[in-house]
Amino acid sequence: MQDRDLLQTHHTLEHLRARSEMIGQEFLTGFEAVERIDRPAVSIFGSARVPQESRPYEVARETARLFAEAGWAVVTGGGPGVMEAANRGCQEGGGLSVGFGIELPHEQRTNDYLDIALTFDHFYARKTMFVKAAEGFCVFPGGFGTADELFESLTLIQTGKVLHFPVVLLGEAYWTPLLEWVRRSALADGMVSAEDLTLLTLTDDPRVALETVLDAYAHGDGASPHAPEKADAE
């Protein structure tokens, strides 16, 4: 658990220098893994806790299978639950299945459906690879980790740090209350702008998710709707 040690208050400069070099090497290893992905990719996020018989598992598996059949790779956190479903569906569709895992205090095993697998010590290095590898994001029901990945992706898009990738929320009943809060509170109070809401597509249909990402990829020109000088990441 190298993150736990690093996030303590004080260290010697020698220790910090050594740790910084290790973090840099971890980023490089991640970048090298991303370079092994030889086709467009979608990053799929969601809870590690959903069981195989659940609706989110079934929909994630089907969504990933459709992307694989379209010639895409699927990138996940490499763990159980939604991540396993997506990697499993990708392999069933003949695609390239990628898992970027993380070392945790409680063991989170990698799933059995990975063609490219890498386990990170640091969350920030891992999350960078989710974004770098992807042409779009599909987000299934999940907890704090999923919400973190969702909002970090939106912030990077909003501030012009990455291209205007499509972000698809799968699970209308699950995500609608969050969107209602955004409209009722964040938008009403001027914390976000109306155009920010256009970054999101809400659906229960795997084919809508596929078409949304593929259409954006086919018609994308590399432009972001948010000029960096006006974007607000607060």
N, C-alpha and C positions, 0 to 999 in steps of 0.2 A: 504494500500500500504506500507507494512513493508520494502520492498526492497528500496523504495525511501528514507525513513528515514535512513536506515542503510548505504546507499552509500553517505551520507553527510560526510564531511571531518573529523570532530572531535566529539568524545563522551566521556563521563566519563567512567572509567573502570567498574563501577557498571552497567551502561547502557549496555556496550558491553558484560559483563558477562551474564546479563539477556537475551540479544538477542541471544547470542551463545547457551544458554540452550534451547531457543525456537526453534532455527534452528535445534539443535540436536534432539529435540522431533519431529519436522516435518520429518526429515529423518527416524526416527524410525517408525512413522505412515505410511510413504511411504513403507518402507520395509515390514511392516505387511500387507499392501495391496497387495504387490507383492506375498507374501507367500500364498495369497488366490487364486492365479492363479494355477490351478491344472493340467495344461497341457502345452505343448510347446506353445510359443507365438511369434508372429511377431509384431514389432512396425511399424506403418504406419504413415508417415508424409506427410503434404501437406497444401495448403492454406485454411484458414477459409473463403475466399472470393468467392470461386467458387460456382455458382448457381447449383440447382438440375438438370437443363437441360443441363449442360455442359458435355463435353467429360471426363474431369478428374473425375467428380463426378461419372459418369457411370462406368468408369474403376475401380475406387477405390472400389465402391460397389461390383462389380463383383469379384475383386481380394480378398476382404475380405470374400465374400461368399465361394469362393473356399478353402481358408484356413480353414474356419469353417467346411466345409464338410470333410476336411482331418483330423479333430479332433484337430485343433489348436485354441488358443485364439488370439484375435486381440487387440492390445493396441494402443490408439491414445491420442491426447491432449484433447479429450472429447468435443471439440467445434463444430461449424458448418462447412460447406464446405466439404473438403476432409475427415475431421475427422468424421463428421456425416455420410457421405457415407460409410466409412469403418465400423463404428459401426453398421450401419443399415444392411449392407450386411452380417456382421458376425452373427447378430441375425437371419436374414433370412436363413442362412445356419445352424442354430442350434448350433452356437458356443458360447464361453464365450467372451462377449464384455466389454472391459475395457477402461475407460477414466480418464486420469490424467490431470485435468484442472488447470488454473492459474487465480489468481485475477489480473485484469488489470484496469487502470484508466478508459478506456471505457469498458463497460460491455461486456463480451463475455460469453454468456449463454452456459451451457452444453446442449448437444443434448439429445434427448429422447430415445436413443437406447443403454443404458448402464446397464450392470449387476453389475459391480463394478465401483464405481465413487469416486474420491477424488480430492479436489481442494487445490492447493498449494499456499503459499504466495511467495515462492522464486523459481526463475527459475532453479537454480542449483540443488535444491532438486528434482524438477520435472523431469529434464533431466536425472538425475541419475536413476530414476525409469524406464524411457524408455529403457535404456540400460540394466539394471539389469534384467528386465522381459523378454528380447527378445533373440531369437535364430537367428534372421535375421531382416533386415530393408528394407522396401519398401518406396521409396521416390517419391512423386508425385509433379507436378508443385506447386511452392509456392514462397514466398518472403524471406525477411531477416530471419524470424524465421525458415523457412524450411531449408534454406541454413546453418544456425547455427547448426541445429540438424544434417544435413548431414555431415558437416565438423568436428564437434565434434566427431561423430561416427567414421569417417575415422581416425581421429587423435588417438583415443583410440585404434583402431585396429592396426594402424601403429606402435604405440609405445609399443605394447604388453600389454596394460592395460586391454584389453578384448580379448577374443578368436577371431579367424578369422571368424567372422560372415559374411555372404554374404550381400552385399548392392546392391539393385536393384533400378535403376532409371527408372520410368515409364513415358514415354512421350518423344520419340526420338527427335521430333522437338524442344521441350522446352529445353532439357538438352544438346543436341549436341553442341551448342555454348560454353557452359561451359567447356565441355571436350576438345573442340578445343583450348580454352584458356590454359587449363592445359598442353596440348601437345606442343603448340606453344610457350608458355612463361615459365611456371613453370618447365616443363620437359626440355625444350631446355636450360634453364639457370641453370639447375642442382639443382633446389629447391625441386624437388621430384625425385624419381627413377622410372624406367620403370615398376618395379614390383608393384609399388603402384597403377598403373592403372588397374591391374588385380583384385583389390578389388571391382571394379564396373562392374555391368551388366546393359546394356542399352536395353530397350525393350518397345514395345507398347502392348504386349500380357500378360494378367493376368496369363495365364497358364505357360508361361516362368518364371514369377516371382515366382509362386508357386513351380515349379519344381526346380528352382535354390536354393531356401531356403530349401526345403525338402531334396534335394540331399546333400547339405552341412551338414545338420543336421544328415542325415543317415551315412555319411562317415567321419564326423568330429571326430578327436581324441584329441581335446583340444589344438592342436599346433597352434601357430601363425607363419606366415611366416616372421615376423619381430622380430628379437632378440632385447630385450630392449636396449642392449648396442650399437646397431648400428642404431636404429630407430631415425628419425629426425622429431621433432614436430614443427620446426620453420616455 
